[in-house]
Amino acid sequence: MRNRLFATTALLLSALAGSASAGEVIAEFSGSRNKTTVTFETDGPWLLEWRINSDYVRQSSFELNLINAETGLFDSRILQTKRLGNGLKLFRQEGRWRFEVSANFIDWYLTVEQLTETEAEQYTPR
């Protein structure tokens, strides 16, 4: 029975490892206030993962914008919410970027992961 449990666990772990992204983390940011991040550079498709938490649910708000670091101009609004949680967003364009964060009573965490074209094709929005 014990060997069967180990075999089942090993099989499950190998299946999960096979579905995990082999992308490279190229930038991580966190904070609890308004901030413009340092510049990061992407080549081709990339994935943004965000997490926002707060002890003050009714007073919290969060806005995340993408800024073109070459021009300093606004590129797009990624997220504007009063809800806590996490999410993912796929971007296809390469370039030099910064995030502009507006956070009220929020702890926020951002991770940027470089993807291959194959990994980007397998991405499913959540």
N, CA, C and O atoms as CSV, one atom per row, in Angstrom:
chain,resi,resn,atom,element,x,y,z
A,1,MET,N,N,0.826,-1.198,0.000
A,1,MET,CA,C,0.000,0.000,0.000
A,1,MET,C,C,0.864,1.254,0.000
A,1,MET,O,O,0.584,2.216,-0.715
A,2,ARG,N,N,1.931,1.231,0.821
A,2,ARG,CA,C,2.808,2.398,0.923
A,2,ARG,C,C,3.491,2.683,-0.411
A,2,ARG,O,O,3.583,3.838,-0.825
A,3,ASN,N,N,3.976,1.628,-1.093
A,3,ASN,CA,C,4.624,1.804,-2.393
A,3,ASN,C,C,3.642,2.339,-3.427
A,3,ASN,O,O,4.014,3.141,-4.284
A,4,ARG,N,N,2.399,1.901,-3.349
A,4,ARG,CA,C,1.376,2.383,-4.274
A,4,ARG,C,C,1.128,3.870,-4.054
A,4,ARG,O,O,0.961,4.621,-5.015
A,5,LEU,N,N,1.102,4.302,-2.788
A,5,LEU,CA,C,0.913,5.720,-2.467
A,5,LEU,C,C,2.063,6.551,-3.009
A,5,LEU,O,O,1.841,7.614,-3.590
A,6,PHE,N,N,3.303,6.073,-2.823
A,6,PHE,CA,C,4.465,6.796,-3.340
A,6,PHE,C,C,4.436,6.870,-4.865
A,6,PHE,O,O,4.762,7.903,-5.449
A,7,ALA,N,N,4.045,5.772,-5.503
A,7,ALA,CA,C,3.977,5.749,-6.967
A,7,ALA,C,C,2.918,6.717,-7.480
A,7,ALA,O,O,3.142,7.422,-8.464
A,8,THR,N,N,1.771,6.754,-6.819
A,8,THR,CA,C,0.701,7.675,-7.210
A,8,THR,C,C,1.134,9.118,-7.013
A,8,THR,O,O,0.883,9.968,-7.867
A,9,THR,N,N,1.781,9.393,-5.894
A,9,THR,CA,C,2.269,10.752,-5.619
A,9,THR,C,C,3.305,11.166,-6.653
A,9,THR,O,O,3.260,12.287,-7.159
A,10,ALA,N,N,4.237,10.277,-6.971
A,10,ALA,CA,C,5.270,10.578,-7.961
A,10,ALA,C,C,4.657,10.849,-9.329
A,10,ALA,O,O,5.084,11.765,-10.032
A,11,LEU,N,N,3.666,10.063,-9.706
A,11,LEU,CA,C,2.991,10.246,-10.987
A,11,LEU,C,C,2.276,11.592,-11.037
A,11,LEU,O,O,2.345,12.295,-12.045
A,12,LEU,N,N,1.593,11.951,-9.961
A,12,LEU,CA,C,0.892,13.231,-9.887
A,12,LEU,C,C,1.869,14.388,-9.963
A,12,LEU,O,O,1.616,15.355,-10.681
A,13,LEU,N,N,2.973,14.315,-9.246
A,13,LEU,CA,C,3.972,15.387,-9.268
A,13,LEU,C,C,4.605,15.537,-10.640
A,13,LEU,O,O,4.851,16.659,-11.084
A,14,SER,N,N,4.875,14.432,-11.319
A,14,SER,CA,C,5.465,14.534,-12.655
A,14,SER,C,C,4.468,15.132,-13.648
A,14,SER,O,O,4.864,15.871,-14.549
A,15,ALA,N,N,3.182,14.822,-13.494
A,15,ALA,CA,C,2.163,15.415,-14.367
A,15,ALA,C,C,2.059,16.907,-14.132
A,15,ALA,O,O,1.943,17.683,-15.081
A,16,LEU,N,N,2.099,17.314,-12.871
A,16,LEU,CA,C,2.043,18.743,-12.563
A,16,LEU,C,C,3.279,19.458,-13.064
A,16,LEU,O,O,3.177,20.568,-13.587
A,17,ALA,N,N,4.437,18.854,-12.918
A,17,ALA,CA,C,5.677,19.475,-13.382
A,17,ALA,C,C,5.663,19.625,-14.895
A,17,ALA,O,O,6.190,20.607,-15.418
A,18,GLY,N,N,5.079,18.684,-15.599
A,18,GLY,CA,C,5.002,18.773,-17.049
A,18,GLY,C,C,4.112,19.901,-17.518
A,18,GLY,O,O,4.310,20.416,-18.618
A,19,SER,N,N,3.135,20.304,-16.718
A,19,SER,CA,C,2.238,21.372,-17.133
A,19,SER,C,C,2.706,22.739,-16.636
A,19,SER,O,O,2.125,23.759,-17.005
A,20,ALA,N,N,3.744,22.770,-15.809
A,20,ALA,CA,C,4.240,24.047,-15.288
A,20,ALA,C,C,4.982,24.785,-16.387
A,20,ALA,O,O,5.604,24.173,-17.256
A,21,SER,N,N,4.908,26.109,-16.336
A,21,SER,CA,C,5.582,26.948,-17.311
A,21,SER,C,C,7.076,26.957,-17.050
A,21,SER,O,O,7.518,27.013,-15.902
A,22,ALA,N,N,7.844,26.901,-18.115
A,22,ALA,CA,C,9.296,26.961,-17.986
A,22,ALA,C,C,9.784,28.383,-18.187
A,22,ALA,O,O,10.975,28.601,-18.409
A,23,GLY,N,N,8.881,29.357,-18.114
A,23,GLY,CA,C,9.243,30.744,-18.316
A,23,GLY,C,C,10.211,31.246,-17.266
A,23,GLY,O,O,10.337,30.669,-16.186
A,24,GLU,N,N,10.889,32.325,-17.596
A,24,GLU,CA,C,11.890,32.918,-16.717
A,24,GLU,C,C,11.323,34.181,-16.067
A,24,GLU,O,O,10.802,35.054,-16.761
A,25,VAL,N,N,11.421,34.280,-14.754
A,25,VAL,CA,C,10.995,35.488,-14.053
A,25,VAL,C,C,12.026,36.579,-14.345
A,25,VAL,O,O,13.214,36.411,-14.072
A,26,ILE,N,N,11.559,37.696,-14.903
A,26,ILE,CA,C,12.487,38.775,-15.244
A,26,ILE,C,C,12.326,40.005,-14.356
A,26,ILE,O,O,13.190,40.882,-14.347
A,27,ALA,N,N,11.218,40.073,-13.606
A,27,ALA,CA,C,11.033,41.205,-12.693
A,27,ALA,C,C,10.002,40.854,-11.638
A,27,ALA,O,O,9.025,40.157,-11.911
A,28,GLU,N,N,10.235,41.352,-10.420
A,28,GLU,CA,C,9.288,41.211,-9.325
A,28,GLU,C,C,9.227,42.536,-8.588
A,28,GLU,O,O,10.250,43.172,-8.333
A,29,PHE,N,N,8.002,42.944,-8.247
A,29,PHE,CA,C,7.786,44.208,-7.556
A,29,PHE,C,C,6.752,43.998,-6.464
A,29,PHE,O,O,5.875,43.143,-6.588
A,30,SER,N,N,6.853,44.777,-5.397
A,30,SER,CA,C,5.847,44.717,-4.342
A,30,SER,C,C,5.830,46.054,-3.624
A,30,SER,O,O,6.777,46.836,-3.697
A,31,GLY,N,N,4.731,46.292,-2.932
A,31,GLY,CA,C,4.612,47.521,-2.175
A,31,GLY,C,C,3.270,47.615,-1.491
A,31,GLY,O,O,2.456,46.693,-1.540
A,32,SER,N,N,3.058,48.746,-0.855
A,32,SER,CA,C,1.783,48.992,-0.183
A,32,SER,C,C,1.329,50.428,-0.411
A,32,SER,O,O,0.393,50.901,0.233
A,33,ARG,N,N,1.992,51.110,-1.321
A,33,ARG,CA,C,1.660,52.506,-1.636
A,33,ARG,C,C,1.732,52.720,-3.141
A,33,ARG,O,O,2.047,51.806,-3.903
A,34,ASN,N,N,1.434,53.946,-3.548
A,34,ASN,CA,C,1.584,54.325,-4.942
A,34,ASN,C,C,3.063,54.227,-5.321
A,34,ASN,O,O,3.946,54.537,-4.521
A,35,LYS,N,N,3.311,53.792,-6.554
A,35,LYS,CA,C,4.698,53.635,-6.980
A,35,LYS,C,C,4.767,53.501,-8.490
A,35,LYS,O,O,3.859,52.956,-9.119
A,36,THR,N,N,5.853,54.004,-9.066
A,36,THR,CA,C,6.211,53.687,-10.439
A,36,THR,C,C,7.448,52.812,-10.351
A,36,THR,O,O,8.451,53.209,-9.758
A,37,THR,N,N,7.384,51.627,-10.935
A,37,THR,CA,C,8.474,50.663,-10.803
A,37,THR,C,C,9.662,51.060,-11.670
A,37,THR,O,O,9.565,51.942,-12.523
A,38,VAL,N,N,10.776,50.392,-11.433
A,38,VAL,CA,C,11.931,50.556,-12.305
A,38,VAL,C,C,11.613,49.897,-13.643
A,38,VAL,O,O,10.668,49.118,-13.760
A,39,THR,N,N,12.402,50.218,-14.628
A,39,THR,CA,C,12.209,49.691,-15.979
A,39,THR,C,C,12.587,48.213,-16.050
A,39,THR,O,O,13.564,47.771,-15.445
A,40,PHE,N,N,11.789,47.469,-16.803
A,40,PHE,CA,C,12.119,46.079,-17.125
A,40,PHE,C,C,11.923,45.902,-18.617
A,40,PHE,O,O,11.169,46.647,-19.244
A,41,GLU,N,N,12.607,44.910,-19.189
A,41,GLU,CA,C,12.582,44.711,-20.634
A,41,GLU,C,C,12.051,43.325,-20.967
A,41,GLU,O,O,12.387,42.342,-20.306
A,42,THR,N,N,11.214,43.260,-22.004
A,42,THR,CA,C,10.652,41.983,-22.449
A,42,THR,C,C,10.975,41.755,-23.917
A,42,THR,O,O,11.091,42.697,-24.701
A,43,ASP,N,N,11.115,40.491,-24.268
A,43,ASP,CA,C,11.316,40.076,-25.659
A,43,ASP,C,C,10.160,39.162,-26.016
A,43,ASP,O,O,10.088,38.032,-25.532
A,44,GLY,N,N,9.264,39.634,-26.849
A,44,GLY,CA,C,8.135,38.808,-27.249
A,44,GLY,C,C,7.124,38.642,-26.134
A,44,GLY,O,O,6.967,39.542,-25.309
A,45,PRO,N,N,6.431,37.505,-26.088
A,45,PRO,CA,C,5.340,37.346,-25.120
A,45,PRO,C,C,5.838,37.296,-23.674
A,45,PRO,O,O,6.903,36.758,-23.369
A,46,TRP,N,N,5.020,37.881,-22.803
A,46,TRP,CA,C,5.331,37.851,-21.371
A,46,TRP,C,C,4.051,37.808,-20.575
A,46,TRP,O,O,2.986,38.194,-21.057
A,47,LEU,N,N,4.167,37.334,-19.351
A,47,LEU,CA,C,3.020,37.129,-18.485
A,47,LEU,C,C,3.185,37.949,-17.212
A,47,LEU,O,O,4.245,37.948,-16.586
A,48,LEU,N,N,2.127,38.640,-16.848
A,48,LEU,CA,C,2.094,39.378,-15.589
A,48,LEU,C,C,1.192,38.625,-14.622
A,48,LEU,O,O,0.055,38.291,-14.954
A,49,GLU,N,N,1.700,38.363,-13.433
A,49,GLU,CA,C,0.898,37.793,-12.353
A,49,GLU,C,C,0.813,38.835,-11.253
A,49,GLU,O,O,1.831,39.386,-10.835
A,50,TRP,N,N,-0.405,39.111,-10.778
A,50,TRP,CA,C,-0.558,40.061,-9.679
A,50,TRP,C,C,-1.326,39.428,-8.538
A,50,TRP,O,O,-2.165,38.548,-8.732
A,51,ARG,N,N,-1.011,39.908,-7.330
A,51,ARG,CA,C,-1.748,39.542,-6.114
A,51,ARG,C,C,-1.955,40.825,-5.335
A,51,ARG,O,O,-1.028,41.617,-5.166
A,52,ILE,N,N,-3.172,41.027,-4.863
A,52,ILE,CA,C,-3.469,42.184,-4.023
A,52,ILE,C,C,-4.226,41.723,-2.785
A,52,ILE,O,O,-5.190,40.963,-2.870
A,53,ASN,N,N,-3.760,42.205,-1.627
A,53,ASN,CA,C,-4.321,41.828,-0.336
A,53,ASN,C,C,-4.519,43.083,0.497
A,53,ASN,O,O,-3.862,44.100,0.275
A,54,SER,N,N,-5.436,43.001,1.461
A,54,SER,CA,C,-5.661,44.129,2.358
A,54,SER,C,C,-6.411,43.685,3.605
A,54,SER,O,O,-7.199,42.740,3.572
A,55,ASP,N,N,-6.152,44.380,4.697
A,55,ASP,CA,C,-6.936,44.184,5.920
A,55,ASP,C,C,-8.121,45.146,5.956
A,55,ASP,O,O,-8.968,45.066,6.845
A,56,TYR,N,N,-8.174,46.060,4.979
A,56,TYR,CA,C,-9.207,47.102,4.950
A,56,TYR,C,C,-10.007,46.987,3.658
A,56,TYR,O,O,-9.895,47.830,2.768
A,57,VAL,N,N,-10.801,45.951,3.568
A,57,VAL,CA,C,-11.498,45.613,2.329
A,57,VAL,C,C,-12.379,46.750,1.819
A,57,VAL,O,O,-12.390,47.023,0.619
A,58,ARG,N,N,-13.102,47.405,2.687
A,58,ARG,CA,C,-14.042,48.443,2.249
A,58,ARG,C,C,-13.362,49.736,1.811
A,58,ARG,O,O,-13.965,50.533,1.092
A,59,GLN,N,N,-12.141,49.954,2.223
A,59,GLN,CA,C,-11.438,51.198,1.894
A,59,GLN,C,C,-10.398,51.016,0.792
A,59,GLN,O,O,-9.787,51.993,0.359
A,60,SER,N,N,-10.190,49.808,0.340
A,60,SER,CA,C,-9.105,49.534,-0.586
A,60,SER,C,C,-9.498,49.797,-2.040
A,60,SER,O,O,-10.650,49.626,-2.441
A,61,SER,N,N,-8.498,50.217,-2.809
A,61,SER,CA,C,-8.646,50.340,-4.261
A,61,SER,C,C,-7.271,50.160,-4.890
A,61,SER,O,O,-6.242,50.432,-4.270
A,62,PHE,N,N,-7.278,49.696,-6.134
A,62,PHE,CA,C,-6.021,49.369,-6.805
A,62,PHE,C,C,-6.154,49.669,-8.288
A,62,PHE,O,O,-7.147,49.314,-8.923
A,63,GLU,N,N,-5.139,50.327,-8.828
A,63,GLU,CA,C,-5.084,50.569,-10.269
A,63,GLU,C,C,-3.666,50.290,-10.735
A,63,GLU,O,O,-2.698,50.709,-10.101
A,64,LEU,N,N,-3.554,49.575,-11.853
A,64,LEU,CA,C,-2.256,49.202,-12.407
A,64,LEU,C,C,-2.221,49.580,-13.880
A,64,LEU,O,O,-3.053,49.132,-14.668
A,65,ASN,N,N,-1.245,50.413,-14.243
A,65,ASN,CA,C,-1.087,50.867,-15.622
A,65,ASN,C,C,0.273,50.451,-16.155
A,65,ASN,O,O,1.243,50.342,-15.405
A,66,LEU,N,N,0.328,50.220,-17.463
A,66,LEU,CA,C,1.571,49.900,-18.146
A,66,LEU,C,C,2.079,51.167,-18.828
A,66,LEU,O,O,1.347,51.829,-19.564
A,67,ILE,N,N,3.347,51.493,-18.570
A,67,ILE,CA,C,3.976,52.695,-19.125
A,67,ILE,C,C,5.101,52.265,-20.056
A,67,ILE,O,O,5.905,51.399,-19.710
A,68,ASN,N,N,5.155,52.873,-21.240
A,68,ASN,CA,C,6.257,52.635,-22.163
A,68,ASN,C,C,7.476,53.377,-21.613
A,68,ASN,O,O,7.467,54.606,-21.546
A,69,ALA,N,N,8.509,52.660,-21.224
A,69,ALA,CA,C,9.677,53.279,-20.590
A,69,ALA,C,C,10.505,54.101,-21.574
A,69,ALA,O,O,11.234,55.004,-21.164
A,70,GLU,N,N,10.400,53.802,-22.850
A,70,GLU,CA,C,11.143,54.570,-23.857
A,70,GLU,C,C,10.581,55.976,-24.008
A,70,GLU,O,O,11.332,56.945,-24.112
A,71,THR,N,N,9.256,56.081,-24.020
A,71,THR,CA,C,8.611,57.374,-24.255
A,71,THR,C,C,8.085,58.010,-22.972
A,71,THR,O,O,7.861,59.219,-22.921
A,72,GLY,N,N,7.886,57.190,-21.932
A,72,GLY,CA,C,7.279,57.678,-20.698
A,72,GLY,C,C,5.774,57.838,-20.796
A,72,GLY,O,O,5.140,58.374,-19.887
A,73,LEU,N,N,5.199,57.372,-21.902
A,73,LEU,CA,C,3.765,57.535,-22.141
A,73,LEU,C,C,2.966,56.323,-21.674
A,73,LEU,O,O,3.459,55.195,-21.674
A,74,PHE,N,N,1.731,56.578,-21.281
A,74,PHE,CA,C,0.768,55.554,-20.898
A,74,PHE,C,C,0.551,54.610,-22.066
A,74,PHE,O,O,0.332,55.061,-23.190
A,75,ASP,N,N,0.610,53.310,-21.821
A,75,ASP,CA,C,0.334,52.322,-22.855
A,75,ASP,C,C,-1.048,51.720,-22.677
A,75,ASP,O,O,-1.839,51.683,-23.619
A,76,SER,N,N,-1.346,51.239,-21.452
A,76,SER,CA,C,-2.651,50.618,-21.225
A,76,SER,C,C,-2.951,50.484,-19.738
A,76,SER,O,O,-2.046,50.426,-18.905
A,77,ARG,N,N,-4.234,50.437,-19.427
A,77,ARG,CA,C,-4.671,50.135,-18.062
A,77,ARG,C,C,-4.797,48.620,-17.970
A,77,ARG,O,O,-5.514,47.996,-18.752
A,78,ILE,N,N,-4.108,48.050,-17.025
A,78,ILE,CA,C,-4.120,46.605,-16.843
A,78,ILE,C,C,-5.253,46.193,-15.918
A,78,ILE,O,O,-5.959,45.219,-16.180
A,79,LEU,N,N,-5.422,46.940,-14.834
A,79,LEU,CA,C,-6.390,46.551,-13.827
A,79,LEU,C,C,-6.832,47.765,-13.029
A,79,LEU,O,O,-6.022,48.621,-12.675
A,80,GLN,N,N,-8.113,47.828,-12.754
A,80,GLN,CA,C,-8.678,48.826,-11.849
A,80,GLN,C,C,-9.767,48.106,-11.055
A,80,GLN,O,O,-10.763,47.649,-11.616
A,81,THR,N,N,-9.558,48.012,-9.722
A,81,THR,CA,C,-10.479,47.209,-8.927
A,81,THR,C,C,-10.522,47.662,-7.472
A,81,THR,O,O,-9.620,48.339,-6.978
A,82,LYS,N,N,-11.579,47.272,-6.819
A,82,LYS,CA,C,-11.703,47.427,-5.373
A,82,LYS,C,C,-11.772,46.057,-4.716
A,82,LYS,O,O,-11.960,45.951,-3.504
A,83,ARG,N,N,-11.620,45.017,-5.512
A,83,ARG,CA,C,-11.646,43.637,-5.023
A,83,ARG,C,C,-10.235,43.131,-4.794
A,83,ARG,O,O,-9.297,43.521,-5.488
A,84,LEU,N,N,-10.103,42.265,-3.818
A,84,LEU,CA,C,-8.823,41.640,-3.533
A,84,LEU,C,C,-8.724,40.353,-4.327
A,84,LEU,O,O,-9.738,39.802,-4.753
A,85,GLY,N,N,-7.506,39.872,-4.529
A,85,GLY,CA,C,-7.342,38.614,-5.234
A,85,GLY,C,C,-6.079,38.597,-6.057
A,85,GLY,O,O,-5.110,39.300,-5.767
A,86,ASN,N,N,-6.110,37.774,-7.096
A,86,ASN,CA,C,-4.948,37.646,-7.960
A,86,ASN,C,C,-5.401,37.396,-9.387
A,86,ASN,O,O,-6.580,37.163,-9.654
A,87,GLY,N,N,-4.439,37.450,-10.297
A,87,GLY,CA,C,-4.776,37.224,-11.689
A,87,GLY,C,C,-3.543,37.161,-12.561
A,87,GLY,O,O,-2.420,37.380,-12.106
A,88,LEU,N,N,-3.780,36.855,-13.828
A,88,LEU,CA,C,-2.734,36.753,-14.838
A,88,LEU,C,C,-3.166,37.508,-16.079
A,88,LEU,O,O,-4.354,37.587,-16.391
A,89,LYS,N,N,-2.191,38.064,-16.783
A,89,LYS,CA,C,-2.489,38.704,-18.065
A,89,LYS,C,C,-1.306,38.467,-18.990
A,89,LYS,O,O,-0.152,38.662,-18.608
A,90,LEU,N,N,-1.609,38.045,-20.208
A,90,LEU,CA,C,-0.608,37.797,-21.229
A,90,LEU,C,C,-0.426,39.050,-22.087
A,90,LEU,O,O,-1.402,39.676,-22.499
A,91,PHE,N,N,0.820,39.406,-22.347
A,91,PHE,CA,C,1.168,40.501,-23.243
A,91,PHE,C,C,2.013,39.929,-24.363
A,91,PHE,O,O,2.845,39.053,-24.126
A,92,ARG,N,N,1.815,40.407,-25.564
A,92,ARG,CA,C,2.565,39.886,-26.711
A,92,ARG,C,C,3.679,40.825,-27.165
A,92,ARG,O,O,4.610,40.394,-27.846
A,93,GLN,N,N,3.597,42.104,-26.796
A,93,GLN,CA,C,4.563,43.061,-27.326
A,93,GLN,C,C,5.863,43.059,-26.519
A,93,GLN,O,O,5.863,42.892,-25.300
A,94,GLU,N,N,6.957,43.248,-27.233
A,94,GLU,CA,C,8.253,43.385,-26.583
A,94,GLU,C,C,8.509,44.866,-26.333
A,94,GLU,O,O,7.875,45.732,-26.937
A,95,GLY,N,N,9.437,45.137,-25.446
A,95,GLY,CA,C,9.776,46.528,-25.195
A,95,GLY,C,C,10.358,46.745,-23.814
A,95,GLY,O,O,10.678,45.803,-23.089
A,96,ARG,N,N,10.485,48.019,-23.473
A,96,ARG,CA,C,10.951,48.429,-22.155
A,96,ARG,C,C,9.767,49.079,-21.452
A,96,ARG,O,O,9.144,49.993,-21.993
A,97,TRP,N,N,9.456,48.607,-20.242
A,97,TRP,CA,C,8.222,48.969,-19.569
A,97,TRP,C,C,8.450,49.374,-18.120
A,97,TRP,O,O,9.493,49.095,-17.529
A,98,ARG,N,N,7.455,50.033,-17.574
A,98,ARG,CA,C,7.332,50.310,-16.145
A,98,ARG,C,C,5.870,50.127,-15.790
A,98,ARG,O,O,4.989,50.271,-16.637
A,99,PHE,N,N,5.623,49.806,-14.526
A,99,PHE,CA,C,4.252,49.788,-14.023
A,99,PHE,C,C,4.034,51.035,-13.182
A,99,PHE,O,O,4.905,51.458,-12.423
A,100,GLU,N,N,2.854,51.608,-13.337
A,100,GLU,CA,C,2.422,52.714,-12.483
A,100,GLU,C,C,1.312,52.148,-11.595
A,100,GLU,O,O,0.267,51.717,-12.082
A,101,VAL,N,N,1.563,52.159,-10.286
A,101,VAL,CA,C,0.652,51.552,-9.329
A,101,VAL,C,C,0.008,52.636,-8.476
A,101,VAL,O,O,0.691,53.510,-7.943
A,102,SER,N,N,-1.292,52.568,-8.356
A,102,SER,CA,C,-2.031,53.419,-7.429
A,102,SER,C,C,-2.734,52.486,-6.452
A,102,SER,O,O,-3.642,51.744,-6.827
A,103,ALA,N,N,-2.296,52.534,-5.176
A,103,ALA,CA,C,-2.799,51.579,-4.192
A,103,ALA,C,C,-3.228,52.301,-2.924
A,103,ALA,O,O,-2.456,53.051,-2.328
A,104,ASN,N,N,-4.463,52.066,-2.525
A,104,ASN,CA,C,-4.990,52.594,-1.271
A,104,ASN,C,C,-5.343,51.424,-0.363
A,104,ASN,O,O,-6.227,50.627,-0.677
A,105,PHE,N,N,-4.646,51.328,0.765
A,105,PHE,CA,C,-4.880,50.267,1.752
A,105,PHE,C,C,-4.723,48.879,1.132
A,105,PHE,O,O,-5.488,47.964,1.438
A,106,ILE,N,N,-3.724,48.732,0.258
A,106,ILE,CA,C,-3.486,47.483,-0.470
A,106,ILE,C,C,-2.013,47.101,-0.356
A,106,ILE,O,O,-1.134,47.955,-0.465
A,107,ASP,N,N,-1.749,45.818,-0.137
A,107,ASP,CA,C,-0.417,45.245,-0.320
A,107,ASP,C,C,-0.439,44.558,-1.675
A,107,ASP,O,O,-1.310,43.726,-1.928
A,108,TRP,N,N,0.497,44.888,-2.547
A,108,TRP,CA,C,0.477,44.361,-3.901
A,108,TRP,C,C,1.802,43.686,-4.255
A,108,TRP,O,O,2.866,44.045,-3.750
A,109,TYR,N,N,1.695,42.692,-5.143
A,109,TYR,CA,C,2.836,41.897,-5.582
A,109,TYR,C,C,2.687,41.659,-7.083
A,109,TYR,O,O,1.638,41.207,-7.541
A,110,LEU,N,N,3.732,41.963,-7.845
A,110,LEU,CA,C,3.716,41.786,-9.297
A,110,LEU,C,C,4.910,40.934,-9.713
A,110,LEU,O,O,6.026,41.142,-9.238
A,111,THR,N,N,4.670,39.980,-10.598
A,111,THR,CA,C,5.743,39.155,-11.143
A,111,THR,C,C,5.613,39.149,-12.660
A,111,THR,O,O,4.532,38.907,-13.198
A,112,VAL,N,N,6.725,39.417,-13.348
A,112,VAL,CA,C,6.768,39.409,-14.809
A,112,VAL,C,C,7.596,38.216,-15.239
A,112,VAL,O,O,8.732,38.036,-14.799
A,113,GLU,N,N,7.008,37.399,-16.111
A,113,GLU,CA,C,7.668,36.181,-16.568
A,113,GLU,C,C,7.766,36.196,-18.089
A,113,GLU,O,O,6.760,36.346,-18.781
A,114,GLN,N,N,8.983,36.039,-18.604
A,114,GLN,CA,C,9.202,35.943,-20.044
A,114,GLN,C,C,8.747,34.572,-20.515
A,114,GLN,O,O,9.074,33.563,-19.890
A,115,LEU,N,N,7.993,34.521,-21.614
A,115,LEU,CA,C,7.497,33.252,-22.152
A,115,LEU,C,C,8.069,32.995,-23.534
A,115,LEU,O,O,8.473,33.920,-24.239
A,116,THR,N,N,8.098,31.739,-23.908
A,116,THR,CA,C,8.383,31.397,-25.292
A,116,THR,C,C,7.064,31.510,-26.062
A,116,THR,O,O,5.995,31.617,-25.461
A,117,GLU,N,N,7.146,31.488,-27.358
A,117,GLU,CA,C,5.927,31.547,-28.176
A,117,GLU,C,C,5.049,30.332,-27.916
A,117,GLU,O,O,3.824,30.450,-27.890
A,118,THR,N,N,5.652,29.175,-27.725
A,118,THR,CA,C,4.901,27.946,-27.433
A,118,THR,C,C,4.157,28.070,-26.105
A,118,THR,O,O,2.992,27.683,-26.009
A,119,GLU,N,N,4.826,28.611,-25.073
A,119,GLU,CA,C,4.180,28.800,-23.778
A,119,GLU,C,C,3.025,29.787,-23.889
A,119,GLU,O,O,1.977,29.588,-23.276
A,120,ALA,N,N,3.213,30.852,-24.668
A,120,ALA,CA,C,2.157,31.843,-24.839
A,120,ALA,C,C,0.944,31.238,-25.535
A,120,ALA,O,O,-0.187,31.590,-25.199
A,121,GLU,N,N,1.147,30.341,-26.492
A,121,GLU,CA,C,0.025,29.684,-27.170
A,121,GLU,C,C,-0.774,28.801,-26.227
A,121,GLU,O,O,-1.966,28.587,-26.446
A,122,GLN,N,N,-0.138,28.284,-25.178
A,122,GLN,CA,C,-0.810,27.408,-24.221
A,122,GLN,C,C,-1.503,28.187,-23.112
A,122,GLN,O,O,-2.234,27.606,-22.310
A,123,TYR,N,N,-1.281,29.490,-23.059
A,123,TYR,CA,C,-1.869,30.323,-21.996
A,123,TYR,C,C,-3.395,30.343,-22.102
A,123,TYR,O,O,-3.952,30.502,-23.189
A,124,THR,N,N,-4.054,30.180,-20.969
A,124,THR,CA,C,-5.503,30.279,-20.881
A,124,THR,C,C,-5.836,31.357,-19.849
A,124,THR,O,O,-5.420,31.237,-18.697
A,125,PRO,N,N,-6.573,32.408,-20.226
A,125,PRO,CA,C,-6.908,33.462,-19.262
A,125,PRO,C,C,-7.649,32.900,-18.067
A,125,PRO,O,O,-8.496,32.017,-18.208
A,126,ARG,N,N,-7.319,33.430,-16.856
A,126,ARG,CA,C,-8.011,33.021,-15.643
A,126,ARG,C,C,-8.546,34.244,-14.947
A,126,ARG,O,O,-9.171,34.131,-13.893
